[in-house]
Amino acid sequence: MTERAGALLAIDIGGTGSRARLVRPGGEPAEFAGPRPAVEAHGTTVPEVVAALIDRALAALAGAPADTESAPAGTESAQTDLAGAPAGRPRIAAVGIGSTGVPSLVADPGALAASLAERAGAPVALAADAVTAHLGALGGAPGIVVAAGTGVVVLGTDLAEQWVRVDGWGHLLGDRGGGARIGMAGLRAAMRAFDGVDAAGLALLAAARAHFGEPEAWPALLYPRADRAGLLAAFTADVARVADAGDACAAAILADAGAELAASAGAAARPGIHPRVALTGGIAAIPQVCAAFDVSLPARLTRVAAAGDPLDGALELARRTAAGSIAARPALVWAAG
């Protein structure tokens, strides 16, 4: 199959925000950021976030700066502009999207992929964030990738018959070792200290007061928020800072997170899947989590450095889509266009 010509658009949607990279032939890549998705009564806002990023990429190709907000998601301006563009105007060749919440919170990912392909005027591969994290971290090689950011999802694959997903269930049911769970553990320890139950969390209480205000206000701040996971994950940096200052309670939270991530990696290690493991995502930048991960990793597995991040993986997904080498895979990849 002949590869489509044009720009490649990579989109990465995580719990704390969204990013896009537009790569024009012969030009410098343009990167821009979008909002973090929310989980509302009707489901996730991932479709709206992705649509807005596609619109911004189309606006950039039409001559507007990539960081200029385009028409709101749901309007027809960007689509109509592309459809009526004169011959020779740059176009999108393919879109690769990796997103949190796709397998579990999007009612019909295949229909969403088709809608986004129509919007972009190009083929789209919509993937679970585990897929793009894997492509970015191992560069398309078999093995196991632990993607730990706001949430956690692990993918072990031989890139042929075996595709083992572990976790990715959200911060209420899973995401063990992820930012939302670290932040929640920090706030729970802080609240125990506030209640006088356990003074071990006093340093975390001071950090949480500086971050969120007085504890009496935390329920009203956190419980109604559709983006609660991202808000909790934002406290992870404070937990790490308190741990770096020598606080045992904060250090124990980070060590528990590392052990949980290692356990999930072990669960994805099936016979026939290469035993290399890469840890990627924002949590991989926390030394105490990484140290606990390394100590807890099953002996049969070997940790390797991540070659790239999920946005790099989304770009690789876009390249493969442009080349016509991406096929749909149940619960992991949906292709359209």
C-alpha positions in Angstrom: 0.0 0.0 0.0 1.3 3.5 -0.9 2.0 5.7 2.1 -0.2 8.8 2.3 1.6 12.1 1.9 1.1 14.9 4.3 1.6 15.8 7.9 1.5 13.4 10.8 -0.5 14.2 13.9 0.2 12.5 17.2 -2.1 13.0 20.2 -1.5 11.8 23.7 -4.4 12.1 26.3 -3.5 11.5 29.9 -5.1 12.1 33.2 -3.4 15.5 33.9 -3.5 16.9 30.4 -3.3 16.3 26.7 -0.6 16.9 24.1 -0.3 16.9 20.3 2.7 16.9 17.9 2.2 18.0 14.3 5.0 16.9 12.0 5.0 18.5 8.6 7.1 17.0 5.8 10.4 18.8 5.8 9.4 21.2 8.6 9.9 21.5 12.3 7.5 19.7 14.5 4.9 21.8 16.3 3.7 20.8 19.7 0.8 22.1 21.7 -1.1 21.2 24.8 -4.7 20.8 25.7 -6.8 20.3 28.8 -7.0 17.2 30.9 -10.1 15.0 30.2 -12.9 14.7 32.8 -15.2 11.9 33.7 -18.8 13.2 33.8 -22.2 11.7 34.1 -22.3 11.0 30.3 -18.8 9.5 30.3 -15.4 10.8 29.5 -14.7 14.1 27.7 -11.8 12.4 25.7 -13.8 12.8 22.4 -14.1 16.5 22.9 -10.5 17.0 23.9 -9.2 15.0 20.9 -11.5 16.8 18.5 -10.3 20.2 19.7 -6.6 19.1 19.2 -7.4 18.0 15.7 -9.0 21.3 15.0 -5.9 23.1 16.2 -3.7 21.0 14.0 -5.9 21.8 11.0 -5.8 25.5 11.8 -2.0 25.3 12.0 -1.8 23.7 8.6 -4.1 26.4 7.2 -1.6 29.0 8.4 -2.8 29.8 11.9 -0.3 29.3 14.8 -0.6 25.9 16.3 -1.0 27.4 19.8 -4.0 29.4 18.7 -7.3 28.0 19.9 -9.5 26.8 17.1 -13.2 26.6 16.9 -14.7 24.7 19.8 -15.0 20.9 19.4 -18.3 20.1 17.7 -18.2 22.9 15.2 -17.7 22.3 11.5 -15.3 25.1 10.6 -12.1 23.1 10.5 -13.7 20.2 8.6 -15.3 22.4 6.0 -12.1 24.4 5.5 -10.2 21.2 4.8 -12.8 19.8 2.5 -12.9 23.0 0.5 -9.1 23.6 0.5 -7.5 24.3 -2.8 -5.1 21.7 -4.3 -1.7 21.9 -2.8 -2.7 23.0 0.7 -1.0 20.8 3.3 -3.1 18.1 4.8 -3.0 15.5 7.5 -1.8 12.2 6.2 -2.7 10.2 9.4 -3.5 10.6 13.0 -2.2 8.4 15.9 -4.0 8.8 19.2 -3.3 7.2 22.5 -5.8 8.0 25.3 -6.6 7.1 28.8 -10.1 5.7 29.3 -10.8 4.6 25.8 -11.4 0.9 26.4 -13.5 1.4 29.6 -15.1 4.8 29.4 -15.8 5.4 25.6 -19.1 3.6 24.7 -18.1 2.9 21.1 -14.4 3.5 20.3 -14.8 2.4 16.7 -17.5 5.0 16.1 -15.3 7.6 17.7 -12.4 6.7 15.5 -14.6 7.0 12.4 -15.9 10.4 13.6 -12.3 11.7 14.2 -11.2 10.4 10.8 -13.9 12.4 9.1 -13.0 15.5 11.1 -9.3 15.2 10.3 -9.9 14.2 6.7 -7.4 11.4 7.2 -7.1 7.8 8.6 -7.1 7.6 12.3 -5.8 4.9 14.7 -7.3 5.3 18.1 -5.5 3.3 20.8 -5.6 2.6 24.4 -2.8 4.5 26.1 -1.0 1.3 26.9 -0.4 0.8 23.2 1.2 4.2 22.5 3.2 3.9 25.8 4.5 0.6 24.6 5.4 1.9 21.1 7.2 4.9 22.6 9.1 3.1 25.4 10.2 0.0 23.5 10.2 1.4 20.0 8.0 -1.2 18.5 9.9 -4.2 20.1 8.2 -6.9 22.2 8.2 -6.8 25.9 6.4 -5.2 28.8 5.7 -1.5 29.4 4.5 -0.1 32.7 2.9 3.3 31.9 2.5 5.2 35.2 1.2 8.7 35.2 -2.0 9.9 36.7 -3.2 6.3 36.2 -1.4 3.1 35.4 -1.7 0.6 32.6 0.6 -2.2 31.8 0.9 -4.0 28.4 2.9 -7.1 27.8 3.0 -8.3 24.2 5.0 -10.4 21.7 3.5 -8.1 19.0 1.8 -11.2 17.5 -0.5 -13.4 19.4 -0.2 -12.3 23.0 -1.5 -9.0 24.2 -1.8 -8.9 28.0 -3.2 -5.8 29.7 -3.0 -5.3 33.4 -4.7 -2.5 35.3 -6.0 0.7 33.7 -9.2 0.5 35.8 -9.2 4.1 37.1 -8.2 5.4 40.5 -11.2 4.0 42.4 -10.7 0.4 41.3 -7.1 0.3 40.1 -4.3 2.5 38.8 -2.1 0.9 41.5 1.1 2.9 41.9 -0.1 5.8 39.8 -0.2 9.5 40.6 -3.9 9.7 41.6 -3.3 6.8 44.1 -0.1 8.4 45.5 -1.9 11.7 45.9 -4.9 10.0 47.6 -2.6 8.1 50.0 -0.8 11.4 50.9 -4.1 13.1 51.6 -5.4 10.2 53.6 -2.3 10.3 55.8 -2.7 14.0 56.1 -6.3 13.7 57.2 -5.4 11.0 59.8 -2.9 13.5 61.2 -5.5 16.3 61.2 -7.9 14.0 63.1 -5.3 13.2 65.6 -5.3 9.5 64.7 -1.7 9.2 63.5 1.0 11.9 63.8 3.1 10.2 61.1 1.3 12.3 58.4 2.0 15.7 60.0 4.5 16.8 57.3 2.1 15.7 54.6 -0.7 17.7 56.4 1.4 20.8 56.1 2.1 20.2 52.5 -1.6 19.5 51.7 -2.7 22.6 53.5 -0.3 24.7 51.3 -1.6 22.9 48.2 -5.4 22.6 48.9 -6.2 24.8 51.8 -7.8 23.8 55.1 -8.8 20.1 55.4 -12.4 20.8 56.1 -12.7 22.1 52.6 -11.1 19.1 50.9 -14.3 17.0 50.5 -16.1 19.8 48.7 -13.0 20.5 46.5 -12.4 16.8 45.5 -15.7 14.9 45.6 -17.7 16.8 42.9 -14.8 17.2 40.5 -15.0 15.4 37.2 -11.2 15.7 36.9 -10.7 14.3 40.4 -7.9 11.9 39.3 -5.8 14.7 37.9 -6.4 16.9 40.9 -5.2 14.1 43.2 -2.2 13.3 41.0 -1.1 16.9 41.2 -0.3 16.3 44.9 2.2 13.6 44.0 5.0 16.2 43.6 4.3 17.4 47.1 4.5 13.8 48.5 7.8 13.3 46.7 9.2 16.6 48.0 8.2 15.6 51.6 9.8 12.2 51.1 13.0 13.8 49.8 13.1 15.8 53.1 13.3 12.6 55.0 9.7 12.0 56.0 9.1 8.3 56.6 5.3 8.4 55.9 5.8 10.0 52.5 8.7 7.7 51.7 6.5 4.6 52.5 3.8 5.8 50.1 6.3 6.1 47.3 7.8 2.7 48.1 4.4 1.1 48.1 3.7 2.6 44.7 6.9 1.2 43.2 6.1 -2.3 44.6 2.6 -2.1 43.1 4.0 -1.2 39.7 6.5 -4.1 39.9 3.7 -6.5 40.8 1.7 -5.4 37.8 4.7 -5.9 35.5 5.1 -9.4 36.9 1.4 -10.1 36.2 1.9 -9.1 32.5 4.9 -11.4 32.1 3.6 -14.5 30.3 5.5 -17.3 28.6 6.6 -16.2 25.1 6.7 -12.4 26.0 10.2 -11.0 26.1 11.2 -10.3 29.7 12.4 -6.7 29.1 10.4 -4.1 31.1 10.3 -0.4 30.6 8.8 2.0 33.1 7.5 5.2 31.6 5.3 8.2 32.4 5.6 10.9 35.0 5.9 8.6 37.9 9.1 7.1 36.4 10.7 10.5 37.2 10.4 9.9 41.0 13.6 8.2 42.2 12.1 6.6 45.3 9.4 5.0 43.2 11.9 3.7 40.7 14.1 2.3 43.5 11.3 0.4 45.0 10.2 -0.8 41.5 13.7 -2.2 40.8 13.9 -4.0 44.1 10.4 -5.5 43.8 10.6 -6.5 40.1 10.5 -10.3 39.7 13.9 -11.7 39.1 12.9 -13.2 35.7 12.4 -9.6 34.4 15.0 -7.1 33.3 14.3 -3.4 33.4 15.5 -1.4 30.4 15.5 2.4 29.8 12.5 3.8 28.0 13.4 4.9 24.5 10.6 7.5 24.3 7.3 8.6 25.8 3.6 8.0 24.9 3.6 11.0 22.5 6.5 9.4 20.6 4.4 6.3 20.5 1.4 8.1 19.2 3.7 9.5 16.4 4.9 6.0 15.6 1.2 4.9 15.5 0.5 7.8 13.0 3.4 6.7 10.8 2.2 3.1 10.7 -1.3 4.3 9.9 -0.1 6.5 7.1 1.8 3.4 5.7 -1.4 1.3 6.0 0.2 -1.1 8.4 -2.2 -0.7 11.3 -5.1 -3.1 11.8 -7.8 -2.9 14.5 -7.2 -5.1 17.5 -10.1 -5.7 20.0 -10.0 -3.6 23.1 -6.6 -2.0 22.1 -6.7 -0.3 18.7 -9.5 1.0 16.6 -8.8 2.1 13.0 -10.9 4.2 10.6 -10.6 6.2 7.4 
